[in-house]
Amino acid sequence: MKRPLQWSYLTSGLPIPRVFQQLTYDILGKRLNAKESTDVRIMLGGELFYTKINNIGFDQNKYNHTEILQFKYDSNKMLLGKLQEIFEKEYRYCLDERSERPKGSNKRINIADKYDTQIIVYGTSEPGLFVWEPVFEDVIKQSKEEIAQMTEEEYESFVERQDPTAKVVRKSIMQNVRELDRSIGESLKMTYGYRCQMTGEYVGEQHGVSCVEAHHILPFVESLDNSTDNLMVLSPNYHRIIHKAKPHFNRKTLSFEYPNGLIEKVKLNLHL
């Protein structure tokens, strides 16, 4: 799970997007009911911290919303202190911004206005243990420069070739470029039950395997957008067709519009 750093992550907690909830439950080894919490451990900066994951309780009928999971640590002074130490310049920037704003202002502080900083959350094979990794703008800049030299198919093929048994991913693209994104695609595949979003088919089911791939709607080597908003789950054949035909994806109708006039709508959609 990769998230741009926000003020709340340095002061109260870190939310877990819906697409990662099932993976989180798999790591925990159990599900959480509404308002239930469980103890977890976090490796950060070479140290081990103890905190909780909460299932935030609310009226789902009233808000028409699924459950929300969150790493909750606003009373954990040791973890808060470590986060604020690691992200010192970002934390100071937020404090300065808050001090300069009118009293009672609810305007959100956007760290991305000043720093391109991210925090990455990895699951592990040990129940309840997560690894958090800070990624700063110098690493991100180098990643963008080196990834831009790859074609989209080279990048996606590289990501698909990563070891599927790895539980804590700390790999490199070429030299110093960290591969941080495969888990996002894997989470989406799980969300769709390993079915192609365009055909609805479970490719490889009769052979006892799953053969779907994560596709970037806007080419990653150009957009550098690896968020779930820019990803789809496709069968290998459909994936190859998309790369060769280069259709336009219409966000309003959720359909691919091909140069020859063919229009095909998404059959399965849980996140776009």
SVG drawing of the C-alpha trace seen along z (x, -y; Angstrom):
<svg xmlns="http://www.w3.org/2000/svg" viewBox="-30 -34 52 62">
<polyline fill="none" stroke="black" stroke-width="0.4" points="0.0,0.0 1.5,-3.3 0.2,-6.6 1.3,-10.2 2.2,-11.5 -0.5,-13.5 -0.7,-15.5 -3.1,-13.0 -0.5,-10.2 1.9,-12.0 -0.6,-12.8 -3.4,-10.2 -3.6,-7.3 -3.3,-5.8 -6.4,-4.6 -6.4,-1.4 -8.2,-1.7 -11.0,0.7 -8.9,2.5 -6.4,3.5 -8.9,4.6 -9.0,8.3 -5.3,8.4 -5.1,6.8 -7.5,9.4 -5.3,12.1 -2.3,10.7 -4.2,10.4 -5.6,13.9 -9.1,12.7 -11.8,10.2 -12.8,7.3 -16.4,6.4 -17.6,2.8 -15.8,0.8 -13.5,3.8 -9.8,3.4 -6.8,5.7 -3.1,5.4 -0.5,5.2 3.2,4.6 5.0,2.2 8.6,2.3 9.7,-1.3 13.2,-2.8 14.7,0.4 12.5,0.4 9.4,2.4 6.3,0.6 3.0,1.8 -0.3,0.2 -3.8,1.2 -5.9,1.6 -9.5,0.4 -12.6,1.2 -14.3,-2.2 -18.0,-1.7 -20.7,-3.8 -24.2,-3.5 -23.5,-1.9 -27.1,-2.3 -27.1,-6.0 -23.8,-6.7 -24.0,-4.0 -20.3,-3.2 -18.3,0.0 -16.4,0.6 -13.2,-1.4 -10.0,0.0 -7.3,-2.3 -4.0,-2.0 -4.9,-4.0 -2.0,-5.3 -2.9,-8.8 -2.1,-7.9 1.1,-5.9 3.7,-8.5 6.6,-6.2 5.3,-5.6 4.2,-9.2 7.6,-10.3 9.3,-8.0 7.1,-9.1 7.7,-12.8 11.4,-12.2 11.7,-10.4 9.5,-12.9 10.8,-15.9 10.9,-18.4 7.3,-17.5 6.1,-17.7 7.7,-21.1 6.1,-22.3 2.7,-21.3 3.3,-23.0 4.4,-26.2 1.4,-26.1 -1.0,-25.6 0.5,-28.5 0.1,-30.9 -3.6,-30.1 -6.5,-32.0 -7.8,-30.5 -10.6,-28.0 -9.5,-27.4 -10.4,-24.0 -8.4,-24.2 -6.5,-21.0 -2.7,-21.1 -1.4,-19.4 2.2,-18.1 2.4,-17.4 2.4,-21.1 5.9,-21.2 7.3,-17.7 6.9,-14.6 7.0,-12.1 5.3,-8.7 4.9,-6.0 4.7,-2.4 3.1,0.4 4.1,4.0 2.5,7.1 4.6,10.0 4.2,13.8 3.9,13.3 0.4,12.6 -0.1,9.0 3.3,7.7 3.6,4.9 6.7,3.1 6.4,-0.7 8.9,-2.4 9.4,-6.1 10.2,-7.1 11.5,-10.6 11.5,-12.8 15.1,-12.0 14.3,-8.3 11.0,-9.1 12.7,-11.4 15.3,-8.8 12.6,-6.2 10.7,-8.5 13.8,-9.1 14.7,-5.5 11.2,-4.1 10.6,-6.7 13.3,-4.9 11.2,-1.7 8.3,-0.9 4.9,-0.3 5.0,3.4 8.5,3.8 7.4,2.2 4.3,4.3 6.1,7.5 8.8,6.7 6.2,6.2 4.4,9.4 7.7,11.4 8.3,10.6 8.4,13.4 4.7,14.1 5.8,15.8 7.6,12.7 5.8,11.3 7.9,8.2 8.9,6.7 12.2,4.8 13.5,5.1 15.1,2.7 14.3,1.7 17.7,1.7 19.9,0.0 18.4,-2.2 14.8,-2.3 12.5,-0.5 9.7,1.7 6.9,0.7 3.8,1.3 3.2,5.0 1.1,5.4 -1.5,2.8 -2.2,4.9 -2.3,8.1 -4.9,6.5 -7.1,5.6 -6.8,9.1 -8.1,10.5 -10.9,7.9 -12.2,9.1 -11.8,12.8 -9.1,13.1 -11.6,12.3 -11.1,10.1 -13.0,6.8 -13.8,6.6 -14.9,10.2 -15.9,11.3 -14.1,14.6 -11.8,16.4 -9.0,17.3 -7.3,20.6 -9.9,21.9 -10.3,25.2 -6.5,25.7 -6.5,24.8 -4.6,21.5 -5.5,17.8 -4.1,15.8 -5.1,12.1 -2.8,9.1 -2.8,5.5 -3.1,2.9 -2.4,-0.8 -5.2,-2.8 -2.8,-5.7 0.6,-4.2 2.7,-4.2 5.9,-5.2 4.2,-8.4 1.8,-9.1 3.8,-7.5 0.3,-6.8 0.1,-3.5 -2.9,-4.2 -5.9,-1.9 -7.7,-4.6 -5.3,-4.0 -5.4,-0.2 -7.6,2.5 -7.6,6.3 -7.5,8.0 -6.9,11.4 -3.5,11.8 -5.2,11.8 -7.2,8.7 -4.2,7.0 -2.2,7.7 -5.0,6.4 -5.2,3.1 -1.5,2.6 -1.6,3.3 -4.8,1.5 -4.3,-1.5 -8.0,-2.3 -9.2,-5.4 -10.7,-4.6 -13.8,-6.7 -14.1,-7.4 -17.7,-8.5 -19.0,-5.4 -16.3,-3.0 -15.6,-1.7 -12.7,-1.3 -13.2,-3.1 -11.1,-1.5 -9.8,-3.2 -12.0,-1.0 -15.1,-2.2 -15.7,0.7 -16.8,-0.2 -16.6,2.3 -17.8,1.5 -16.4,2.8 -18.4,5.7 -17.0,5.8 -16.4,2.7 -15.8,2.3 -13.3,-0.5 -13.2,-2.8"/>
</svg>
